[in-house]
């Protein structure tokens, strides 16, 4: 008998009975819970939950389950999503000249590690700047940015996001700063990766700045994009040690490895509905 797999994620003000109501809802729908995580945040009084469950009832779909869940949503004031795990999220990748993160995501997608539907690749550089990359049938969109056309081009990007029904925009080392307006409109739907020296080493050649200061630890951070540059809710981080013998080029090389790993992890968490925004922070349930 075929089993359909669903994921339910939710947050609300912490109050008694939520787990009981959710469990009964799944049981009444003929579902079987195979994974469940929950978190009570004592600082905000918020409750967070992720439940993975299967359902053999052929009459139940994600649509019917959502409709039947509405009374619980209204009772507890939930912010929630109930997704069919077989439905891949639509992802738009954005890149500038540095292509190491883009190439890594494309590879992980092609081998099935990242189950997603890449609906487009956007760059402020033309396609011939990426001649070594096989985009296959993925549409490529050149949207050049200058100080004079920035707002107009950002509107083109928003139109593209809307027309392609994009679930998430991934800045895979896209080096243009998004306007406050664009960041707001993409709130919760855009992630970025950067070296975690910020704000210690801003501007050009941060790894060279770090080398000049004799840094012993470098890292990378993936986070949601907000109007506060590189200060949105953090999804994933990692670090590696460096020594006095490492050159600036060594730091850049190690930093690239960290950026690739951290961004792919953050994207995987998002694709599997494991990330919920918690004010200036995020809740990331383990996989």
QUIVEN-V605782 format. One record per residue. SS is DSSP state (H for helix, E for strand, - for the rest). OMEGA is omega in whole degrees, 0 to 359 (none if undefined). NEAR is the number of other ideal C-beta (glycine too) atoms within 8 Angstrom. Layout:
BEGIN
ss=SS omega=OMEGA near=NEAR
ss=SS omega=OMEGA near=NEAR
END
This chain:
BEGIN
ss=- omega=183 near=3
ss=- omega=176 near=5
ss=- omega=173 near=7
ss=E omega=184 near=11
ss=E omega=183 near=11
ss=E omega=175 near=15
ss=E omega=177 near=13
ss=E omega=174 near=16
ss=E omega=184 near=12
ss=E omega=173 near=12
ss=E omega=178 near=13
ss=E omega=171 near=12
ss=E omega=183 near=8
ss=- omega=182 near=8
ss=- omega=183 near=8
ss=- omega=170 near=3
ss=- omega=186 near=7
ss=H omega=182 near=12
ss=H omega=180 near=8
ss=H omega=181 near=7
ss=H omega=180 near=11
ss=H omega=181 near=13
ss=H omega=180 near=9
ss=H omega=178 near=8
ss=H omega=180 near=11
ss=H omega=178 near=13
ss=H omega=181 near=8
ss=H omega=179 near=6
ss=- omega=182 near=11
ss=- omega=182 near=8
ss=E omega=180 near=12
ss=E omega=182 near=8
ss=E omega=177 near=10
ss=E omega=179 near=6
ss=E omega=179 near=7
ss=E omega=176 near=8
ss=E omega=175 near=9
ss=E omega=182 near=9
ss=E omega=172 near=9
ss=E omega=179 near=8
ss=E omega=182 near=12
ss=- omega=182 near=5
ss=- omega=184 near=4
ss=- omega=184 near=7
ss=- omega=181 near=7
ss=E omega=178 near=11
ss=E omega=181 near=13
ss=E omega=183 near=14
ss=E omega=172 near=15
ss=E omega=180 near=15
ss=E omega=172 near=13
ss=E omega=181 near=12
ss=E omega=176 near=12
ss=E omega=181 near=10
ss=E omega=180 near=14
ss=- omega=179 near=10
ss=- omega=185 near=8
ss=- omega=181 near=5
ss=- omega=181 near=4
ss=- omega=174 near=11
ss=- omega=177 near=7
ss=H omega=181 near=10
ss=H omega=181 near=6
ss=H omega=178 near=9
ss=H omega=178 near=13
ss=H omega=180 near=9
ss=H omega=181 near=7
ss=H omega=182 near=9
ss=H omega=185 near=12
ss=H omega=179 near=8
ss=H omega=178 near=7
ss=H omega=177 near=11
ss=H omega=182 near=10
ss=H omega=181 near=7
ss=H omega=185 near=7
ss=H omega=181 near=12
ss=- omega=186 near=7
ss=- omega=159 near=9
ss=E omega=194 near=5
ss=E omega=170 near=10
ss=E omega=172 near=8
ss=E omega=188 near=10
ss=E omega=170 near=10
ss=E omega=186 near=9
ss=- omega=180 near=9
ss=- omega=180 near=6
ss=- omega=183 near=7
ss=- omega=178 near=8
ss=E omega=180 near=10
ss=E omega=187 near=12
ss=E omega=174 near=14
ss=E omega=180 near=16
ss=E omega=179 near=12
ss=E omega=186 near=11
ss=E omega=171 near=14
ss=- omega=185 near=10
ss=- omega=182 near=6
ss=- omega=190 near=8
ss=- omega=186 near=10
ss=H omega=179 near=10
ss=H omega=178 near=14
ss=H omega=181 near=13
ss=H omega=180 near=9
ss=H omega=180 near=11
ss=H omega=178 near=15
ss=H omega=179 near=12
ss=H omega=181 near=8
ss=H omega=177 near=10
ss=H omega=184 near=11
ss=H omega=180 near=6
ss=- omega=175 near=6
ss=- omega=180 near=6
ss=- omega=178 near=7
ss=- omega=182 near=11
ss=- omega=183 near=5
ss=E omega=176 near=11
ss=E omega=180 near=7
ss=E omega=186 near=11
ss=E omega=179 near=11
ss=E omega=173 near=13
ss=E omega=182 near=14
ss=E omega=175 near=12
ss=E omega=172 near=16
ss=- omega=174 near=10
ss=- omega=183 near=9
ss=- omega=184 near=6
ss=H omega=181 near=8
ss=H omega=174 near=5
ss=H omega=184 near=8
ss=H omega=186 near=11
ss=- omega=182 near=5
ss=- omega=184 near=3
ss=- omega=176 near=9
ss=- omega=179 near=4
ss=- omega=182 near=10
ss=- omega=181 near=4
ss=- omega=181 near=4
ss=- omega=179 near=9
ss=- omega=178 near=7
ss=E omega=182 near=9
ss=E omega=178 near=9
ss=E omega=178 near=9
ss=- omega=181 near=10
ss=- omega=183 near=8
ss=- omega=171 near=8
ss=- omega=177 near=6
ss=- omega=183 near=4
ss=- omega=186 near=4
ss=- omega=188 near=9
ss=H omega=183 near=10
ss=H omega=178 near=8
ss=H omega=181 near=7
ss=H omega=176 near=11
ss=H omega=176 near=12
ss=H omega=175 near=8
ss=H omega=179 near=9
ss=H omega=179 near=11
ss=H omega=177 near=10
ss=H omega=179 near=8
ss=H omega=178 near=13
ss=H omega=180 near=12
ss=H omega=184 near=8
ss=H omega=181 near=6
ss=- omega=181 near=10
ss=- omega=185 near=7
ss=- omega=175 near=14
ss=- omega=184 near=7
ss=E omega=172 near=13
ss=E omega=181 near=13
ss=E omega=176 near=13
ss=E omega=183 near=11
ss=- omega=187 near=12
ss=- omega=171 near=13
ss=- omega=194 near=12
ss=- omega=175 near=7
ss=- omega=177 near=7
ss=- omega=179 near=4
ss=- omega=178 near=9
ss=- omega=177 near=9
ss=H omega=181 near=6
ss=H omega=180 near=8
ss=H omega=179 near=11
ss=H omega=179 near=13
ss=H omega=182 near=8
ss=H omega=178 near=7
ss=- omega=184 near=12
ss=- omega=180 near=9
ss=- omega=183 near=6
ss=- omega=181 near=9
ss=E omega=177 near=14
ss=E omega=184 near=16
ss=E omega=174 near=12
ss=E omega=176 near=15
ss=E omega=174 near=9
ss=E omega=188 near=14
ss=- omega=170 near=10
ss=- omega=183 near=11
ss=- omega=0 near=11
ss=- omega=185 near=4
ss=- omega=183 near=6
ss=- omega=180 near=10
ss=- omega=175 near=6
ss=- omega=186 near=6
ss=- omega=174 near=3
ss=- omega=181 near=7
ss=H omega=180 near=12
ss=H omega=176 near=12
ss=H omega=176 near=9
ss=H omega=180 near=11
ss=H omega=179 near=13
ss=H omega=180 near=12
ss=H omega=179 near=6
ss=- omega=179 near=7
ss=- omega=182 near=6
ss=- omega=181 near=10
ss=- omega=183 near=6
ss=E omega=174 near=8
ss=E omega=183 near=16
ss=E omega=177 near=12
ss=E omega=183 near=16
ss=E omega=171 near=14
ss=E omega=187 near=15
ss=E omega=172 near=14
ss=E omega=180 near=13
ss=- omega=173 near=12
ss=- omega=179 near=9
ss=- omega=173 near=6
ss=- omega=189 near=6
ss=- omega=175 near=5
ss=- omega=181 near=10
ss=- omega=179 near=6
ss=- omega=181 near=10
ss=- omega=184 near=12
ss=E omega=178 near=10
ss=E omega=185 near=13
ss=E omega=177 near=12
ss=E omega=173 near=10
ss=E omega=182 near=10
ss=E omega=170 near=9
ss=E omega=181 near=10
ss=E omega=173 near=6
ss=- omega=183 near=11
ss=- omega=178 near=6
ss=- omega=181 near=4
ss=- omega=180 near=3
ss=- omega=176 near=9
ss=- omega=174 near=6
ss=H omega=178 near=9
ss=H omega=176 near=6
ss=H omega=179 near=9
ss=H omega=178 near=16
ss=H omega=180 near=9
ss=H omega=179 near=8
ss=H omega=178 near=12
ss=H omega=177 near=12
ss=H omega=179 near=9
ss=H omega=179 near=9
ss=H omega=181 near=15
ss=H omega=178 near=15
ss=H omega=184 near=11
ss=H omega=184 near=10
ss=H omega=181 near=15
ss=H omega=181 near=18
ss=H omega=177 near=13
ss=H omega=181 near=11
ss=H omega=180 near=15
ss=H omega=179 near=16
ss=H omega=178 near=11
ss=H omega=181 near=13
ss=H omega=182 near=13
ss=H omega=181 near=11
ss=- omega=176 near=9
ss=- omega=181 near=10
ss=- omega=185 near=10
ss=E omega=174 near=12
ss=E omega=180 near=9
ss=E omega=182 near=10
ss=E omega=184 near=13
ss=- omega=178 near=6
ss=- omega=181 near=4
ss=E omega=174 near=8
ss=E omega=172 near=11
ss=E omega=181 near=12
ss=E omega=179 near=9
ss=- omega=185 near=9
ss=- omega=176 near=5
ss=- omega=none near=6
END
